[in-house]
Amino acid sequence: MAQKWGSLPPELNEGYAIMNPLFLKDFYKVGHIDQYPEGTELIFSNFTPRKSRMPGINHAVFFGLKYFIDKYLNAFEFYSAIGSSHLHNYYSLIMRKTLGTDKSFDHIEKLCNLGHLPLAVYALPEGTVVPCGVPALVMFNTHPEFFWLPNMLETILSCTLWGACTSATIAREYRWLLDEFAVKTCDNNAHVDYQAHDFSMRGMFGLEAAIISGMAHLQYFKGTDSIPALIARNQHYHTPFQIASIPATEHSVMSAGGKDSEFDTFKRLICDVYPSGFISIVSDTWNLWTVITDFLPRLKDRIMARDGRVVIRPDSGDPVEIICGLDSFSDFYRECIGFNDYVCKGVIECLWNIFGGTINSEGYKVLDPHIGCIYSDSITLDRARDILERLERKGFAASNIVFGIGSYTYQYNTRDTLGWAMKSTYCERHGVGYPITKDPVTDDGTKKSHSGILKVVKVAGAHGSTFHVEQNCSWDEFHQPDNELKLVYKDGTCYI
């Protein structure tokens, strides 16, 4: 049995080190207190999206700050209060065993005895669309003895916020896309709140990634299957429970009765288990086209008599071709499926031919409200646009399809997707201020840092006001009302 390092009170043994921000950093941060120049009293740092690697996007949505403050900055005060006498010893033990040092870590003990983080954080409001190159957040220490604190927090701040901001940015692009086609092909955009449904949790890199990304999705939509994201969103952002999901099957449910009984499974679900309301049924367990051309026509009268909607969920193949049909007859369909009229038409047109619907005020076809379709496998922004464009060309409103947005959208990203980085730009030594800058000659300019005390101001742009960073400011200029970076946390108190 592995021996635990050190001894902690029973209430701290579980999760202590992975909740207290003093431990949530890279090892190289440990020695920085001794590496800064003598007399250092203050470090001013910023968190900025430096460069977008998403085509056509040169901005980021700032999101996740309240969660970060609640979960990590406020956690220091809590854990220090219940275990301050143990923290210093435990911290020292870890560093001695890993770094091979016998130095004193009195600064940790002093911080713990202080009981709060002597830190000031100023930020743009969450949900702000931040141009690349403009800081979304700045922070600095409020006590000269703890100058090492701001950049010690870089690791956990970046780890927590870059993913939240990136997912929020992507969710906003989905919202814009769906609103665009709602304007073109629908009576209104009321359906858009629920047209992108978050199915990403199982494919995310751990629970917290799923929670952070799931909350970001809920900045722009009200549909999710992530219960933890809903709970966290309500807890940290105090949003009402307006989020929605619907009962849905999975392949184990559909196949448990056997292939020969698949029709009976559909009938039982539609008529007995869910005789009213919404039910989403995964429909590609064996042959999607059998479901479309055989099962649904046989169940049409039952479906049309329900008070609710039966949602068909294809879950494999090329989503564009499955939903919209073929632009040309590929060899794959000739050989594997056969030359079938319904394959060429796609699911939406087939459902229209079976159940009919109405023509909206824009002249586009809308499926009868008793039937619907969702596709949730490997959806991307490009595929979603392709689907909506093809439906438009075929005369169908965008509201006929719901997209399940998964980890293919929200997990396939890195910190460099939007270039998020936290860097120091100003320090004070013996009461004198100095800019901190970097400009590597081996870089393309992306890593060139800002300089000095930073503030963010609104300026007129081609499409309305936008944000601009002002560098090398004085403290008086920083504290002027035109600085859009507002105080959100100071010395243990959260102001949002």
Secondary structure, DSSP 8 states (H G I E B T S, - for coil): ----SS---HHHHTTSTTTSTTTSS-GGGTTHHHHS-TTEEEEEEEEEE----STT--EEE---HHHHIIIIIHHHHHHHHHHHHHHHHHHHHHHHHHH------HHHHHHHHH-S--EEEEE--TT-EEETTS-SEEEEESSGGGTTHHHHTHHHHHHHHHHHHHHHHHHHHHHHHHHHHHHHHSS-SGGGGGTEEE--GGGSSSHHHHHHHHHHHTTT-SEES-HHHHHHHHHHH---S--B---B--HHHHHHT-GGGHHHHHHHIIIII-SBS-EEEE--SS-HHHIIIIIHHHHHHHHHHSBS-EEEE--SS-HHHHHH--SS--HHIIIII-S-HHHHH-HHHHHHHHH-EEE-TTS-EEE-TTEEEEE-SS--HHHHHHHHHHHHHTTB-GGG-EEEE-HHHHTS--GGGTTEEEEEEEEEETTEEEE-----TTS-STT----SEEEEEEEEETTEEEEEEEEEE-HHHHTSTT---EEEEETTEE--
